[in-house]
Amino acid sequence: MSLTVQRVDPQAVADPIKSLFIANDNPGAALWFGRTFGPATPRGASAWISTEKEGRIVAHVAVLPMRVLHEGRELSGAVFCNLMADKEHRTFYPILAVVKRAVKDLRSAGLDFLMTNPSNPGAVAVMKGAGVTLVATHNRFVCPLGDPRLGVDLLAWAHLQARRLTAPRVKVRQVPPAVAAEWTVRNVARVATVTALRSPEQYAQRHHGFGSPDDLGFILRDSRGREVGAAIVRLDRAEASAGLITLRCSAASLIPGSVVALGLALRAHGVRRLSALAVEGSSFARGLLRGGAIARNEPWAIVGVGFTVPGRAAMAAIRDSDIERVDLD
């Protein structure tokens, strides 16, 4: 069957792309499309589609702009999102054709790099086939905060208090999540070799319903009362747990104390478990561990390719980055 691959303005073909998502059991991607491409298209968001002779869209991949700071230089790149193929065309080569064309066009556009975090081994294989290789691995880190069993709850509390004794003292002040998000945009963290630079719209783009009552924002202060960081978490009240959307600190040494302070604040909300994603082996991940988090064996591949000399250097150094889910999803 003959298929045509082309780059498109995603908003011009929004309805057919959404129909592809919905027909293939991914209505969440259709919601993502609606909240993402409005603000992102003027900044360089784009999409590639594969169509049958009759014009029906059978495959799609989107690209969002991404910026990172490496060795004092701001680099411009892109993030692949929502690689999707119709069930009838969900084989290696039709999907690979879409990705290869997108990689070729992005390379020609003068970007420094391309990154993504594929959701399954098949998507990783497609990326590798297009020259986008494994550059790092996200892992999940979990900090136990409490338990319905009194004895275990006391152990969790004691665990936090013990970490508090060895970590720099950090205090938290709860604020609207938009305020915490704005802090992370205004203040560039210096805790890793590669730092992701964010836009004001990014949190709402990546997290459906951002700013709801289930999202809590915090400003972090050091012992002198200076603002040294910000954090945002999303509560799962049914599971009495919280997921860290972001934790940004002005120095890596503050991460352990920030984790402890967040843990104590979340205990007051009845949260029993705080989870986060961080790049394995990075200074950011080490800070989470020193703050009492426990690494889980749940690796999530990060793949990338550098198009320029600075871009290749950044990809080589990505294993020490503070990249979180908010930067890639």
N, C-alpha and C positions, 0 to 999 in steps of 0.2 A: 504494500500500500504506500502511495506517495504522500509524504508529509512535507510541509513548508514551515521553516523556522524563521521567525522575524522578531525584531525588537519593536515594542509598541509603547505608546503612552497608556499606562494602566487605567487611567480614568476614562479614556476614550472607549475602552472595551471592558468596562467594569462589570456589566451585567453578565456577559458570557463567561468571564473568569469566575465570578461568584457562582454561576451555575455549575461550572466544573467542580468547584469545591463541594457544593451541596450534593451533587449527584454522586460524588465519591466519598460520602460519609464524613465530610469535614466542614460542618457548618461554622465551627469556630474560626476557620480561616476566612470565611466570608465576613464575619464580624471584624476580624483583624484588618481585612482589606478596607472596610469602611472607615475605621478610625485612624488608619495609617497614611493612606496615600494623599489625602487632602493636604496636610501640612508638609509631607515629605517630598512630593513631586517637585515643587519649586526648588528644593535643595538637591535634586539629582536622582530621586527614586525612579526606577524604571522596571520594565518587565520584558521577558521573552516568552513567546508562545509558539507552540507547534500546532498547525492546523491541517485538517484533511482537505481534500480537493474541494469539498462543498463549503469549506470555511469554518467547520466546527472545531473549536479549540479542544485539543486532546492532551496537551501538556503545558506546563507553566513553571517559571521560576521568577521570583521577584528579587530586586536589589534595592537596598537602602544605603544611603551614604553613611560612612563611619570615619571618624578622625581619631588618631592616637598621637601621643607624645612619646618620642624616643630620642634619647641623647640630645635633648633640647630642641628638637625639630618637630614641628607639627606635620604629620603625614595624612594625606587624604586617601581613603580607600572605600571599600564597599562590603556589604554583608549580604550573602544569599539568604533568602527567606522563602518558605512555603514552596518547596519543590513538590510539584503535584503532577500526576499523570492519570489519565482515564484508565479504568480497570482493563479495558481492552488493549491498551497500549503500554501496560506496566511491565515492559521488558527493558533490558539493559540499553540497547542501542537507541531506541526512540528518545528515551530520557537523556541519554548521553549527548545526543545531537543538540538538544536545547541548551544544556550546560556548556558544552564546548563552544557554541556560538556566543553565549553570554560572556564566557571567559575571554574569547578573542576580541569582542567589542570593547570590553572593559580595559583590556591591555592597551588597545589602540587609543583609548580615551585619555591616556596619560596618568591614570591613577597609580598610586604607589603599591597597593596591595589589595587582596580580596580574602575574606574570611567567612566562615560559617561554622555552625555546630550541627551536623547531620543527626537526625533523630533515630536512625537505624543503620545496621551494617550495609544494607543495599544502597542507601544514599551515600555512605562513605565510599563505597566502591565506584559509584558514578563520579563522585568528585575526584577520586584518584585517577579515573580514566581520562578526566579533563585536565589533569596536571595540578590539581589542588590537593596537596598532601597533608598528612598529619603533622601538626606543629605543637600541639599541647593536649592536655587532657583535663577536663573539669572533673572534680570529684565532689561528692556531697559530704558536708561536715555537719554533725548534729551535736548540739549542746543540751544535755539533760537539765531541766530546770525544776521539775517537780514530779509528783506521783500521787495517785489517790491513796496508796498505802503509806501509812504514817512513817514507818521505818525507812522506806526507800525515799520518801519525800525529805526526811531529815538528812539523808546521805546526799541528795542533790543539793540541798541548801548548804551543807557543809563543804561540798565540792566547790561551789561558787565562792564561798567565803575564803577558802584556802587559796583560790586563784586571786582573789582580791588582795591578799596580803603580799603577793609577789609581783603584781602588775601595777603600773602607774595608775593613780587614782583618777578616775573619770566620772563625771556626773552627767546625767541626762535630763533634758527638759523636753516634755512632750509638746509637739507643735503640729499644725496641719501638715499632711504629707507633702503638699505642694511647696511649703516653706523649706522642708528638708531637701526636696529635689532641687530647688533653686540654689541652695547652698552648694550642692555637688556640682552644679553647672558653673557657679561663680568661682569656686575654689578648686584648683587643680591639685589632686592628691600626688604626693611624692613618695609613695610607699613601694614602688616597683620600677623595674627597668622600662616597662611599657605601660603607659597609662591611657585608658580610654577617655576621650573628651566627649562630652554629652551635649545635647541640645535640650532646650526647655520642654519640647513636646515629647521627648523620648519615653518618659515613664508612662504616659497615657497611651502611646503607640504600642508599647510592649505588654502592658498589663490592662486587660479588660476591666472596666469599672474602676480605674485608678482614682483614689480619693474618696472611696466609699468608707463607711464606718469600720470596715474590716481592715483598712490601711491605717497604720500608726506611724507618725513621723517623730523623729527625735533630733535635737541639737545636742552635740556632745561638748562638754566644757572640761578644761583641765583644772588642776588644784588652785590655779590663780583666777579662775572664772573666765578664761579666754575660750572663745569658740574654736574648737579643734577638729570638729567633724560633724557628720550627719548620718542618720540611718533611717531606713524605711522598712517596715515589716508588714506582711499581710497575714492576718489571723485566719485560722481555720477553727472556728469555734466548736464545730462538731467533734473535731479531733483534739481539741485543747492544745493546738500546736500553732507555730508561726513560721513563715518562710521569710528569710532575709532578702528583700528586693535589692537593697544596697547598704553598704557600710563604707563610708569614705572618711579617712582620717588624714590630718596634715602630716603625720609621721607614722612610720611602721611601728614604732615603739608604743604607740597609743592603742593599737588594735586589741591587744589582750585586755586592757582595762575597759575598753569600750564594750567588748563582748560580755564581760562580767556585769557592767552597769546596765546594759540592755537586758541581760538575763534576769537581774533582780527586778527591773521595772516590769518585765513581762510576767514574772511570777505574780506580781500584784494584779495582773489581768487574768490570772488563772491559767496561764500558758505553761505547759509541762515540757515542751520540746521546741527548740529553735534550730532550724536547719538553714544551711547556706551552700552555695556553689562557689568554688574557687579553683584556680588552676593548681594542680598538684605540684608540690615542691616550691611554689612561689613564696615570696616573703609575706604576701597577704595570707596565704594558707597557713604558714607557720605562726602568724599572729593569732589566727583563729584557734589553732591547737593550744597555744600558750594561754589563751583565754578560757580553756576548758572544753572546747569542742572535740569531738571524736570523729576521725575520718572513717567513712564508710566505703566499701568496695563497690562503688556504683559509677564507674568511669563513663564520661560523656566526651566523645571526640571533638576536638577543635581542629579544623583543617584550614589551610591557608596557602597563599602563594604570593610572593613578592614580584612586582612588575618592574621596579626600579631598584637601583643599588640600595638606597635608604629603606625601601620597602622590604627587600630581602633581608636586610639587617634586622629590621623590626620583627619579621616573622621568625628569624633565628633566635631572637631574644624573648619571644612571646611566653616562654615557660616561666619567666619572672614578670608576670603582669597582674594587674588588679581587675582583669576583665570578669564581669559578672553576667548573669543571665540577661539583665536589662540592656547590656551592650550588644548581645547577639540575637536574642529571640525576636 
